[in-house]
Amino acid sequence: MKKLLSAKPKKKCCRSKPRCKKCPLVLHKVQKAAHNGMRGKDLEKVYKLARKT
């Protein structure tokens, strides 16, 4: 999960389904969850859910 927190997002979201691993929206949701105190498997769940939306 450290890779996700330090990953640099793409310039623009392509809005494909499932969303890319470096999609700005996905990384923003993961970073927001990490800032709110989520760690480990909970953070992975946020990541998987963000890619589905």
GROMACS elastic network, one bead per residue, 0.5 to 0.9 nm:
[ bonds ]
;  ai    aj funct       b0    kb
    1     4     6  0.52504   500
    1     5     6  0.65903   500
    1     6     6  0.89205   500
    1    39     6  0.85619   500
    1    40     6  0.71513   500
    1    41     6  0.89834   500
    1    43     6  0.75326   500
    1    44     6  0.72156   500
    2     5     6  0.51704   500
    2     6     6  0.63255   500
    2     7     6  0.84264   500
    3     6     6  0.53562   500
    3     7     6  0.57757   500
    4     7     6  0.50520   500
    4     8     6  0.84613   500
    4    21     6  0.85009   500
    4    22     6  0.82508   500
    4    27     6  0.68267   500
    4    30     6  0.75682   500
    4    31     6  0.81125   500
    4    47     6  0.88496   500
    5     8     6  0.86551   500
    5    27     6  0.74249   500
    5    30     6  0.73142   500
    5    31     6  0.60629   500
    5    34     6  0.80873   500
    7    22     6  0.71943   500
    7    27     6  0.77439   500
    8    22     6  0.70769   500
    8    24     6  0.84147   500
    8    27     6  0.83935   500
    9    12     6  0.83106   500
    9    21     6  0.87390   500
    9    22     6  0.50044   500
    9    23     6  0.57770   500
    9    25     6  0.85642   500
    9    26     6  0.88164   500
    9    27     6  0.68092   500
    9    28     6  0.87332   500
   10    13     6  0.69817   500
   10    22     6  0.58889   500
   10    23     6  0.58601   500
   10    24     6  0.61359   500
   11    23     6  0.84398   500
   11    24     6  0.75078   500
   12    23     6  0.75696   500
   12    24     6  0.71336   500
   13    16     6  0.82723   500
   13    19     6  0.82882   500
   13    20     6  0.82742   500
   13    22     6  0.88912   500
   13    23     6  0.56630   500
   13    24     6  0.63323   500
   13    25     6  0.74113   500
   14    19     6  0.77920   500
   14    20     6  0.80378   500
   14    23     6  0.78266   500
   15    18     6  0.81571   500
   15    19     6  0.61809   500
   15    20     6  0.82379   500
   15    23     6  0.84339   500
   16    19     6  0.53043   500
   16    20     6  0.73274   500
   17    20     6  0.80132   500
   17    51     6  0.76751   500
   17    52     6  0.68693   500
   17    53     6  0.77901   500
   18    21     6  0.89206   500
   18    50     6  0.88828   500
   18    51     6  0.53581   500
   18    52     6  0.52685   500
   18    53     6  0.73710   500
   19    22     6  0.83322   500
   19    23     6  0.64247   500
   19    25     6  0.86334   500
   19    26     6  0.74100   500
   19    50     6  0.78411   500
   19    52     6  0.67125   500
   19    53     6  0.75335   500
   20    23     6  0.50559   500
   20    24     6  0.88669   500
   20    26     6  0.78772   500
   20    51     6  0.70366   500
   21    24     6  0.88675   500
   21    26     6  0.71439   500
   21    27     6  0.78548   500
   21    47     6  0.88336   500
   21    51     6  0.74484   500
   22    25     6  0.85357   500
   22    26     6  0.70864   500
   22    27     6  0.65721   500
   23    26     6  0.53246   500
   23    27     6  0.62891   500
   23    28     6  0.85494   500
   23    51     6  0.85655   500
   24    27     6  0.52914   500
   24    28     6  0.59701   500
   24    29     6  0.86473   500
   25    28     6  0.51130   500
   25    29     6  0.62758   500
   25    30     6  0.87222   500
   25    50     6  0.77657   500
   25    51     6  0.87777   500
   26    29     6  0.53118   500
   26    30     6  0.63259   500
   26    31     6  0.86918   500
   26    46     6  0.88760   500
   26    47     6  0.67293   500
   26    48     6  0.89146   500
   26    49     6  0.89196   500
   26    50     6  0.53490   500
   26    51     6  0.61780   500
   27    30     6  0.50697   500
   27    31     6  0.60303   500
   27    32     6  0.84204   500
   27    47     6  0.79072   500
   27    50     6  0.85431   500
   28    31     6  0.51635   500
   28    32     6  0.59903   500
   28    33     6  0.85632   500
   29    32     6  0.50769   500
   29    33     6  0.61758   500
   29    34     6  0.86273   500
   29    46     6  0.74157   500
   29    47     6  0.75625   500
   29    50     6  0.68584   500
   30    33     6  0.51594   500
   30    34     6  0.61800   500
   30    35     6  0.86069   500
   30    43     6  0.67025   500
   30    44     6  0.83745   500
   30    46     6  0.63077   500
   30    47     6  0.58843   500
   30    50     6  0.79356   500
   31    34     6  0.50117   500
   31    35     6  0.60996   500
   31    36     6  0.86377   500
   32    35     6  0.50893   500
   32    36     6  0.63600   500
   32    37     6  0.89662   500
   33    36     6  0.50518   500
   33    37     6  0.66217   500
   33    38     6  0.56680   500
   33    39     6  0.84292   500
   33    42     6  0.89387   500
   33    43     6  0.68963   500
   33    46     6  0.74067   500
   34    37     6  0.52176   500
   34    39     6  0.63996   500
   34    43     6  0.68868   500
   35    38     6  0.72597   500
   38    41     6  0.85765   500
   38    42     6  0.60630   500
   38    43     6  0.57391   500
   39    42     6  0.58668   500
   39    43     6  0.53366   500
   39    44     6  0.83190   500
   40    43     6  0.54325   500
   40    44     6  0.65725   500
   40    45     6  0.89949   500
   41    45     6  0.62819   500
   41    46     6  0.87529   500
   42    45     6  0.51188   500
   42    46     6  0.64706   500
   42    47     6  0.87642   500
   43    46     6  0.50851   500
   43    47     6  0.62612   500
   43    48     6  0.87768   500
   44    48     6  0.62229   500
   44    49     6  0.85822   500
   45    48     6  0.51805   500
   45    49     6  0.61141   500
   45    50     6  0.84847   500
   46    49     6  0.51552   500
   46    50     6  0.59926   500
   46    51     6  0.86345   500
   47    50     6  0.51624   500
   47    51     6  0.63255   500
   47    52     6  0.88742   500
   48    51     6  0.52579   500
   48    52     6  0.65231   500
   49    52     6  0.52063   500
   49    53     6  0.65901   500
   50    53     6  0.54304   500
